[in-house]
Amino acid sequence: MRGLLLNLSDTGAKLILSYGICTAIIVMALLAMGFLRRHTKKQMRPQTVKKACEKAKAYATELCNQSKGAQILLGATKLHHLSVLVSEATWLAFQIVEGKKDILFEGIANGLDTLATELVTAAQQGYLTEEEYEVSIKSAIGILDEKIEKLSKMVEKGRSK
């Protein structure tokens, strides 16, 4: 009888030990997932949208300053790439609108969305004349300047609070 009790308690200790180890592994995995999620999540702030708009504006300005031959040949492709950059800024802006329900930011997001749609429409025409290309780029630069100015005001207003 004593051997049976000793054997039963030994099995119980092993079982408790194995459950404890499994629980510790699960807790460590959950902590690691939470840590990684926090550090890989995109920061949804007006500064992030402003940086994305500045990146798109820098690319548009670079396109304006390039030689005319490359523009005519690859105009649609370059406009499509610019629309991708504007779409990224639009996505970030809409994420802020969803999270904060900010009406002013919704106007910025809608303006960026309209610009991205115009650029895609122009790029889908295929071959662009030099005039169409320049008009598209210059209008994009103007709209991006306006949005960057609004975002700068929002960032400054947010820092002063």
Helices and strands as residue ranges (DSSP letters): H 2-40, H 46-65, H 68-100, H 103-124, H 130-160
